């Protein structure tokens, strides 16, 4: 009986939810780092010693076979792939961002996750990161390409992790 009282509860693993803005990380890694993001290396790094409670990769569906193969790789790693149709406007511009969807999913994940990990350099997420930290008491880790990640987002995060060579293919 005495021994039972002296043994502390085993540490529960930290619950983590992961949100990857696929288009953002693709273009920023190519532009800033001349490489492609290594999703397997990222997964190994971000999940070490943690319990994954949600993992989403947000992508644009252009309907080509190479893209479908890439999406299947993401699923095999452990991501739920969320797709939005690519919209080509009459003026030649294109639309297809996931900012609102990512925001909703991150807010909903506050009920199950201790830490929320966002892979994006988009400064629009700074308000969200700040809200998640200040109002919900969550840790927010942001992975982004140096030089192309908004300073406001880096400042709003609990931790900013620069994507470097060990996270590139």
C-alpha positions as CSV (number, residue, x, y, z in Angstrom):
1,X,0.0,0.0,0.0
2,X,2.8,2.5,0.9
3,X,4.7,1.6,-2.3
4,X,1.6,2.4,-4.3
5,X,1.4,5.9,-2.9
6,X,5.0,6.7,-3.6
7,X,4.9,5.6,-7.2
8,X,3.8,8.6,-9.4
9,X,1.3,8.1,-12.2
10,X,3.0,7.1,-15.4
11,X,3.4,10.1,-17.7
12,X,0.8,10.1,-20.4
13,X,2.2,11.0,-23.9
14,X,1.5,14.5,-25.2
15,X,-1.5,14.5,-27.6
16,X,-0.6,16.3,-30.8
17,X,-2.7,17.4,-33.8
18,X,-1.0,18.1,-37.1
19,X,-2.1,20.5,-39.8
20,X,-0.2,20.8,-43.1
21,X,-0.9,23.4,-45.7
22,X,0.4,21.3,-48.6
23,X,0.4,24.1,-51.3
24,X,2.1,26.5,-49.0
25,X,4.9,24.2,-47.9
26,X,5.4,23.0,-51.4
27,X,6.0,26.4,-52.9
28,X,7.9,27.9,-50.0
29,X,10.3,25.0,-49.7
30,X,11.0,25.1,-53.5
31,X,11.5,28.8,-53.5
32,X,13.4,29.3,-50.2
33,X,15.2,26.0,-50.0
34,X,15.3,24.6,-53.5
35,X,13.9,21.3,-52.3
36,X,10.8,19.3,-51.5
37,X,9.4,18.8,-48.0
38,X,10.1,15.3,-46.6
39,X,6.8,14.3,-45.0
40,X,8.3,11.0,-43.6
41,X,11.1,12.9,-41.8
42,X,8.7,15.5,-40.6
43,X,6.3,12.8,-39.3
44,X,9.1,11.0,-37.4
45,X,10.3,14.3,-35.8
46,X,6.9,15.7,-34.8
47,X,5.4,12.5,-33.5
48,X,8.4,11.3,-31.4
49,X,7.2,10.6,-27.9
50,X,3.7,11.9,-28.8
51,X,0.3,10.5,-29.4
52,X,-1.2,11.7,-32.7
53,X,-4.9,12.5,-32.2
54,X,-5.4,14.2,-35.6
55,X,-3.3,14.7,-38.7
56,X,-4.6,16.6,-41.7
57,X,-2.9,17.4,-45.0
58,X,-4.9,20.1,-47.0
59,X,-4.4,20.0,-50.7
60,X,-5.9,21.2,-53.9
61,X,-7.3,18.6,-56.3
62,X,-6.3,19.1,-59.9
63,X,-7.2,15.5,-60.8
64,X,-3.9,14.2,-62.1
65,X,-2.5,10.8,-61.4
66,X,0.8,12.0,-60.0
67,X,-1.1,14.1,-57.5
68,X,-3.3,11.1,-56.5
69,X,-0.1,9.0,-55.9
70,X,1.3,11.8,-53.6
71,X,-2.0,11.9,-51.7
72,X,-1.9,8.1,-51.2
73,X,1.7,8.5,-49.8
74,X,0.4,11.1,-47.3
75,X,-2.4,8.7,-46.3
76,X,0.1,5.9,-45.8
77,X,2.2,8.1,-43.5
78,X,-0.9,8.8,-41.3
79,X,-2.5,11.9,-42.7
80,X,-6.2,12.4,-43.5
81,X,-6.0,14.2,-46.8
82,X,-8.6,16.9,-47.3
83,X,-9.1,18.0,-50.9
84,X,-10.6,21.2,-52.3
85,X,-11.3,21.6,-56.0
86,X,-8.9,23.8,-58.0
87,X,-10.9,26.8,-59.3
88,X,-9.7,28.6,-62.4
89,X,-11.3,32.0,-62.7
90,X,-12.3,33.7,-66.0
91,X,-9.5,36.3,-65.5
92,X,-6.9,33.5,-65.4
93,X,-6.3,33.7,-61.7
94,X,-6.8,30.7,-59.5
95,X,-8.3,30.0,-56.1
96,X,-7.8,27.1,-53.8
97,X,-6.7,27.9,-50.3
98,X,-7.6,26.1,-47.1
99,X,-7.3,28.9,-44.5
100,X,-10.8,28.7,-43.2
101,X,-10.8,24.8,-43.2
102,X,-7.5,24.7,-41.3
103,X,-8.7,27.3,-38.8
104,X,-11.9,25.3,-38.1
105,X,-10.1,22.0,-37.7
106,X,-7.5,23.6,-35.4
107,X,-10.1,25.1,-33.2
108,X,-12.1,21.9,-33.0
109,X,-8.9,20.0,-32.1
110,X,-8.4,22.0,-29.0
111,X,-10.7,19.5,-27.2
112,X,-8.3,16.6,-27.9
113,X,-4.8,18.0,-28.4
114,X,-2.2,19.5,-26.0
115,X,-0.1,20.7,-28.9
116,X,-1.2,21.8,-32.3
117,X,1.4,21.7,-35.1
118,X,0.9,23.9,-38.2
119,X,3.1,23.6,-41.3
120,X,2.6,26.9,-43.1
121,X,4.3,30.2,-43.4
122,X,1.0,32.1,-44.0
123,X,0.7,35.1,-41.8
124,X,-3.1,34.9,-41.8
125,X,-2.6,32.1,-39.2
126,X,-0.9,34.4,-36.7
127,X,-4.3,35.5,-35.2
128,X,-5.3,31.8,-34.9
129,X,-2.0,30.8,-33.2
130,X,-2.3,33.6,-30.7
131,X,-5.9,32.6,-29.9
132,X,-5.0,29.0,-29.5
133,X,-2.2,29.9,-27.0
134,X,-3.9,32.7,-25.1
135,X,-7.6,31.6,-25.0
136,X,-7.2,27.8,-25.1
137,X,-3.9,27.4,-23.4
138,X,-2.4,25.2,-26.1
139,X,1.1,24.9,-27.4
140,X,1.3,25.9,-31.1
141,X,4.4,24.7,-33.1
142,X,4.8,26.2,-36.5
143,X,7.1,24.7,-39.1
144,X,8.0,27.0,-42.0
145,X,10.5,27.9,-44.6
146,X,12.9,30.5,-43.3
147,X,12.6,33.8,-45.1
148,X,9.1,32.9,-46.4
149,X,7.3,32.5,-43.1
150,X,5.5,35.6,-41.8
151,X,7.1,37.2,-38.8
152,X,3.7,37.6,-37.2
153,X,3.1,33.8,-37.4
154,X,6.6,33.0,-35.9
155,X,6.0,35.5,-33.1
156,X,2.5,34.1,-32.3
157,X,3.7,30.5,-32.1
158,X,4.9,28.8,-28.9
159,X,7.8,27.5,-31.1
160,X,8.9,28.2,-34.6
161,X,10.8,25.3,-36.2
162,X,12.6,26.3,-39.4
163,X,12.4,23.7,-42.1
164,X,16.0,22.8,-42.9
165,X,17.9,20.2,-44.8
166,X,16.9,17.3,-42.5
167,X,13.3,18.0,-43.4
168,X,13.9,18.1,-47.2
169,X,14.1,15.3,-49.7
